[in-house]
Amino acid sequence: MVLMMGGDWLFGGMPQPQSKLQRRKSQNQDFDGFIETSLEWIIRTGQEVGIRLTGQVADEPLTDVSEISRLESSHPKMPFTCRFRRAFFTVISRVSLIAVVVGCVWSVVCYMKFRWRREEEDTRQMYDMVERIIDVLRSHSEACQENQDLQPYLPIPHVRDSLVQPQDRKKMKKIWERAEKFLAANESRIRKETQRIGGADFLVWRWIQPSLSCDKTSSMNSKVWQGKAFPLDRRNSPPNSLTPCLKIRNMFDPIMEVGENWDLAIHEAILEKCNDNDGIVHIAVDKNSREGCVYVKCLSAEHSGRAFKALHGSWFDGKLVTVKYLRLDRYHQRFPQAQGSSTPLKASSPPLSTTGTMNTVPRLQHRGAGNSSGFS
């Protein structure tokens, strides 16, 4: 409630007539300086008396009466409607502020989740593109063995154009570039070089691993582990082991395998990869599986969890291996002979050589036993 405006004092919000002030001065000679003295006392003591002194600048402290521009009541008497209106707008403003803050936080969280999902999808598409490129180059290398007129390399732009539709090339540009970088950094069987084709220089890919069709005797030795495709975390692996049984996909291509005992190389590869795990008691290779499925039984869920971490997301013979848990009853239903398997298996070949090739010997042994009845 303003108590002074211009040079006229306001009491109770209404201007006092000049004649009343004059009458008070005539009745009491000390009244002339009473107001100034009171204001000086308020400024000096700083006590709360129900009157707020305000200068030209609202928050600036006052040191002299001449600096006062108006007086305000610190505890004004307002009607209920006015108080309700002030309280309502105060609550609305604070609620709005909280809603804005919560909305911003929620937007950031949603955006981060979207980025994570997008990154996972891009990574999956990149690995899929890498597999398709490897298949194209491997198939071309095998075709070159049959037709000597073919060049043993393929221009990189031509491979891209054969794998990516024209309408998708702009959208898949980032995926293709990531696949190229991945192959350059992680794939030893593909060499990148420059060749002159039709009078122009092209970057080409050359498949430098011997084809299975031209060297069948080394088919088992060609199967090697080529590192991890992605690290395991809570987003792509269960936090705890579920069962002692595993189903492993993409370990082989039944069309490309040669010989009668090629499945023994798959046995050996799994045991080589899990060489620090003494809990694998049964391995079964489904030779007719188009998904390249291998089934593994361990002594306990703890051992299967260690095998899961060792195998899932690894590259094997140019293929991305994936693993999932399989219920024990389902496993025994499919492989009844595995019910009595309790002796850990071990690989019969030494670890990988320094050149990256696996010295695979098609012979498996039980740990502490000479028979192999635990295999299907």
N, C-alpha and C positions, 0 to 999 in steps of 0.2 A: 504494500500500500504506500504510494508516494506521499510524502509529507511536505515537500517543498517543490515549487515549480517557479522558474524564473527567479524573482526576488521575493515572492509572497509565500509565507509558510502555510502549509495545509495541515489541518488537524482533523483526523477522522475522514480524510479524503475530500473535505469541502473547504474551499478558501475562506479564511476569516476576514471579515470586513476591517478596513483600516481603522475605523472609528473604535472598534473594540480593543485593538492593540493600544490605541492612544489612551482609552479609558484606563487600561491596566497600568500603563506607564504613569498616568496622573495619580492613581491610587497607591502605587508602590514605585518609589524612585529607583529601586534596585532592579526592577523588571527590565530596564533598558539593556542591561548586559547579562541578564539571566540566561538567555538562550545561548549566547556565545560561550558563556562560562560552562554551561552544561555540555555543549559540544566538545569544548576543549577537554573536559574531564573524561568524556567517553573516548576521545582519541588517545589521551594519555594513559588511562587505565586499561583499555582494551577489554573491559568486562562486557558480558552479555546482558544487555538491558532491554532487549526487545526492539532496538532501533539499529539499523544497518546504515552506516555512512558511506556514500558512494561519490567518487569524483568523476572527472571527465572520462577517465579510463576505468572500467569497472573493477579490474583486479589490482589496480595500483594502490599501494598503501598510502594513507593520508597522514600528513604531519602538521597541517594547519587548517583552521576553520575556513580560511578563504578558498581552500581547494575543494570544499564540499559543493557538489552540484545538486544533490537531492538526498532525501532521507527515505528509507524503506523500512517497513515493519518486517522483522524476521519471523514473526508468528502472526501472519494476517488472518483475520476472520473471514473465511470464504464460505459461501453457501454450499450445500451438499452436492448440487449439480456440478459446480465448478470443481470441487475436490474429486468427484467421480470422474469427470472428464480428464483431469490431469492424471489421475491414477490409471485410467484406461489407456491413454496414449503412452504413458510410461511403460506399462506392461506390453503393449503392442510393439513398441520400439525395441524392447529387450528381447521379446520372443522372435521378432523379425531378425535381429542380429544373430541370435542363436541358430535360427533356421538357415541363415546365409552361411554361417561357419560350418554347420553340419552338412549342408548341401555341397560346399566346396570340398570338404574332406571326402564325402561320398563320391563326388565326381572324380577326385584323384584316385581313389581306390578302384573305381570301375575302369578308369583309363588304364591303370597299371595291370589289372586283370586282362583287359582287352589286349594290351601289348604282349603280355605273357602268352596268351592263347595264340596271338598272331605269330609270335616268334616260334612257338612250338609247331604251328602249322607250316611255317616257312622252312623250318629245319626238317620236318618230315618230307615235304615236297623236294627239298634239296637232296636228301638221301635217296628218295625214289628216282630222281633224275640221275644221280650217280650210278645207281644200279642199271638203269636203262642205257646209259652211255657205255658202261662196261659190257653189257650184253651185245650192243651193236658192234663194238670193237672186237670182241671175242668171236662173234659170228663172222665178221669180215676177215679176220685172221684165218679162220678155218676154211672160208671160201677161197682164200688165196692159196691154200695148200692144194686145193683141187683144180684151180684155174690159175696157171702161172701168168696169164696176161693181166691179171688184176694188180694194181699197185698195193703194196703192203701198208698203206696208210690212208687215212681219211681226213679231208679238210675239216677243221673244227666248225666253220659256218655251215657246211653241208650236214654234219651230224646234228647241229642245232635245228636246222630247217626240217630234217627228217623226224625229229622228236617233238617239235613244238609247232602247233598249227599257226598259220599266219595271224589269225585274229587274237591269238594268245601271246604273241611274242613280246609285246610291250609289257603286258602284265607279268610275264614270266622272266623278264630281263634280269631282275635281281636274283631269282632262284638259279638261273643259268650261270650267272657270274659267280655265285657262291659254290656251285657244283664244280666249275672250272678250278677255283682256288683249292677246293678240297682235294680234287684229283692230283693237282700239282704238288700238294703238301703230303698226301697220304697214300697215293697209289703208285707202287713201284713197277707195276706191270705195264703202265702206260707212259710213253715218252712223248714229250712235246717238242716239235722241231719245225723248221721252216723248209718248205718245198716250193719249187717254181712249177706252177700248173697253168697252162694256157697263156704263158707270157707274163703271169703275175705271181707274186710271192704270197703264199698262204701259210698260216700256222696250221699244222696238222697234228694228229694223234697217231701214234704207231703202237700196236700191241706187240710187246716184246716177250711175252711168255709163250713157250711152245704150246701148240694146240694138242688137245687130248687125242685127236684122231691121228696125229703124226708121231706121237710118242706115248703109246698106251702103257708101256712098262713103267713110266714115271708118273702115272696118274695119281697114285697114292701119295707120292712125295710132293705133289703140287699143292696139296691141301694145307694151307697155313693160316694161322691167326694173324690178323692185320691190325690189331689194336681196337680201342673203344671208339664207337661212333658218338657217344654222348655220356656224360657223367650221370650216375644214378642219384636221385634225390627223392623226396617224398612225392613229387608230382608224377614220377614215372616208375615207381617201385613200391610194393607194399611195405609198411613199416616193420612188420613181423612176418616170419615164415608161417604159412598156413597149414601145409601138409608136407609129408616127406617125399612127395612125388612131383615131377616136373614134366612139362611138355615143351620141347624145344622145336622151334620152326626155322625153316630156311637154312638148314645145315647142308643140303645137297640138292641137286637137280637130277631126278631119276633118268631123264632123257640123255643127260650128258655123261653119266657114269658108265664105266666100262669094266669088264672083268666080272668074275663071280663073287669075289671077296672084297669088293670095294667098301662094303659096309664096315669092315674091320678098321679101315682108316678113320671112319667117323667115330667108332668106339675109342680109338687111340687119341683122336683129337680132343674129345671131351675129357678124358682122363688127364691128358697133358695140360689142358687149360685149368683143370681143378686139381693140380698136382699137390696142393697143400691141404686138400680135403680128403680125409681118410674114411668118409662115410658113404661113398657111392657103392651100392651093392648089386645093382642091376641096370643094364642098358639095353634098350631094344630099338632097332632101326626099322622104320616102316619103309621098306624099299620101294613100295608102289605109291607112296605119298607124293602128290604133286607139290605140296607145301614143304617137302623135305623134313618131315617130322621125325624126331627122336624122343624116346621116352626114357626117363631116368628115375630110379628109386633110390632113396638114401636111407640111412639108418634112423634118422630123426628129422624133425622139422628144422632144427638148427643147422644140420648139414645141408639140407636142401636150400636153406636161405643163403648159405655161403656159395653153393653152386649157382644159385640164381644171380648173385652179385658178380660172379666170375664170368658168366656166359651172356647175360642179357645185355643187348646193345653192342655186342662185339661184331667185328667184321671177320668172316671166315670164308676163304676162297672167293672173295669178291661179293659175298652176300651178307646182308644185315641180319644177324641172329636175334630172335626174340624168344622170350621164355615166359611161361605162365604156370601157376600151380595147378595140380590135378589131384582130385580126391583119391584117397587110398583105395576105397572100394571100387571106384571106376578103374583104377590101375590094375587091381587084382582080377577084376572081371575080364579085362582085355588080355592080361598076361598072368594066368593062374600059376605058372611055374615060378613067378617072382615071390609068392607068399613065403616060401622057405628060404629066400635069399637073405642072408644076414652077415656074410663075410665080405669085408671091404675089398674092392678091386683096385688094382694099380696098373699103370701103363707099363708096357714091356719095352718101350723105346726111351732113349735119353731125351732131355729137353731140347728145345729148338736150337739149331746151330746159329752161329753168328751171322750167317748169310740169310737167315730168315726162313730156310726150308726145314721141314720137319722130317727127321729120320724115322719114318713110320715103319714099324715091323708088324705085319698082320698076325699078331699073337697076343692074347690077353691072359692074365693070370690073376688068381685070387691072392690077396695078401695072406701069406701063411698057408696056402693050399695050392695044389697043382691042377685042380680041375677047373672047368669054366661052365659049370651048370647054371650059373646065375644069369646067363645071356639068352636072349631070344633071337 
